[in-house]
Amino acid sequence: MPVDEDVAAAREELRAKGVTIVREPVREPWGLVGMWIADPDVTPVVLAEVPADHPLRYRPGT
């Protein structure tokens, strides 16, 4: 499943700044988009996005 344009743009921005992409962005089976990067000490960092159509974004009455 393709990832959102925002995630793709963030990936390219990080890559251009020399950040190591450990795992490319992917929409997980539970609906969130996750991407793993490594910090300068090679500590894994997970970045996650809640897509606009995900139930976590549902706000009744708003």
C-alpha positions in Angstrom: 0.0 0.0 0.0 1.5 3.4 -0.9 2.5 5.8 1.8 1.3 9.4 2.0 3.1 12.2 0.1 4.0 13.8 3.5 5.8 10.7 4.6 7.6 10.4 1.2 8.7 14.0 1.4 9.9 13.6 5.0 11.9 10.5 3.9 13.6 12.5 1.1 14.3 15.4 3.4 15.9 13.2 6.0 17.9 11.2 3.4 19.2 14.5 1.9 20.5 15.5 5.3 22.4 12.3 5.6 20.1 10.4 7.9 20.3 6.6 7.6 16.9 5.1 6.7 16.9 1.7 8.4 13.4 0.8 7.2 11.5 2.5 4.4 8.0 3.9 5.3 5.3 1.4 5.1 1.6 1.4 6.0 1.3 -1.2 8.8 -1.6 -3.7 8.9 -3.1 -1.6 11.8 -3.2 1.5 9.6 -0.3 3.7 10.9 2.6 4.5 8.7 6.0 3.7 10.2 9.6 4.5 9.2 12.8 3.6 11.1 15.9 5.8 11.0 19.2 5.7 12.9 20.5 8.5 15.0 24.2 9.4 14.9 24.9 6.8 17.6 23.1 4.2 15.4 20.2 4.0 17.9 17.0 3.1 16.0 14.3 5.7 16.0 10.8 4.9 14.9 8.7 7.7 13.2 5.0 7.1 12.9 2.2 9.0 11.2 -1.5 8.6 11.9 -3.1 9.0 8.4 -6.1 11.3 8.1 -8.5 8.4 7.5 -7.3 6.4 10.6 -9.9 5.9 13.4 -7.4 7.4 15.9 -8.2 10.8 14.2 -11.9 10.4 14.8 -13.2 13.2 17.1 -16.9 13.0 17.7 -18.6 16.4 17.8 -15.8 18.3 16.0 
